[in-house]
Amino acid sequence: MGLLDFLFDSEKAEQRRLNKLEDTLMNMYVQDTERKQTIQTLHDKASEGNEDAIEILLSRFREDAPNTTVDLEEKEYVYDVLVDLGKQTELDLVEHLTSYLGDADEKINWPLKALKD
């Protein structure tokens, strides 16, 4: 392992990308269009089999945006993305949703609805 291997390690680079996407998604003061693009990017990564992207998408349900209309639209978009992933991919979305619901004390309506659908 050389000194610069951390720069060229594809797994670490992918994890850094995911961390940046999570930071953007969870920052409620970022423009809503940027968060929606982040949701789409996470959808694409989850479609490719990245299960960490699903966990990041689910974490959006824990946060509330100051603008309730934007918050509702984004949560509905994440819900639509999760339902789409559940129908089109071979990922075990039910496992991720039940794990989220088991750990959550509140804010379970959107994940519960996604699990139902």
N, C-alpha and C positions, 0 to 999 in steps of 0.2 A: 504494500500500500504506500503510494507516494503522497507527497505533501498536498497535491492538488486533486487527489482522487475524489474528495467530497464535492468538487465542482462538476465532475463528470459522471458521477454515479446517478444513473437514471432513476433509481428508486427514491433516492433522497431528493432529487430534483422534482419528482412527481409529488412527494410529500410536501415540499415547500410550496408548490403550486396549489395544492389542496388547502394548506394552511392559509395562504393568501386569499383564496376563494372564501374560506370560512370567515376570515376577518372582514371581508367585504360584505358578506351576507349578514353578519351579525351586527354590523355598524349601522344603526338606525338613522344616522345622519349623513350617510352616503346617498347620492341621488337614487331615487327609486328605479330609474331606467338601468342604472349600473347593477343594482341588486337583481333585477329581472334577467339581465344578461348573465349574471353569475348563476342564477337558478338554471338557465338554459345550458350553460357550460357544465354544471354539475349533473344535469340530466344526461348530457352526452357522455360524460365520464362513467356514469352509472350504467348506461346502455352498453358500454364497452366492458362492463364487468367489475368496475371499481366499487366495492361495497362501502368504502369510506365516504364516497360521495353521497350515498344514501343517508348515512349518519349525519352528515353536514346538513343535508336538506331537512331532515327531521328536527335538527336543532333550531331551525327558523321558527318553529311553532312555540318555542320558549320565550321568544322576544316579542315585544310590542312596539311598533313604530308610533311616533307621536301623532301622525296623521292616521286616524282610524280607517279612513277610506282606503288609503294606500296599504295599510296593514292587512285589511280584509282581502284586497285584490292579490297581494303577494302570497298570503296563506292559501288562498284559493288556487293560485297558480302552482304552488308547491304541491298541494293536494292533487291537482290534475296531473302533474308530472309523476307523482308517486303511483297513481292509479295506472297511468300509461306504462310505467316501468313494470308494474305487477302483471300487466297483460302481455307485454311484448318481450320481456327478458326472462332468462332462466334463473335470475337472482331470487333468493328466498326473502322476498319483501315482507312476508307475514312474520318471519322471525325477527326482523328489524323492528317492525311496528309493535309486536308484542313485547319486545325488550324495552322499547321506548315507553310504552304504556305501563310496564311494570315498574319502571324507575320514576315515572312522573307522578307528582302529587296533584298537579293542576294542569290546565291547558291541554286537555286530552281530546277535545271534541274533533279537531281536524284529523289527527292520527286515527282516532276511532272510526271516523267516517271513511277514511282511506282503507282501513282494514275491512270494513263492511263491504265496500265496493270492490 
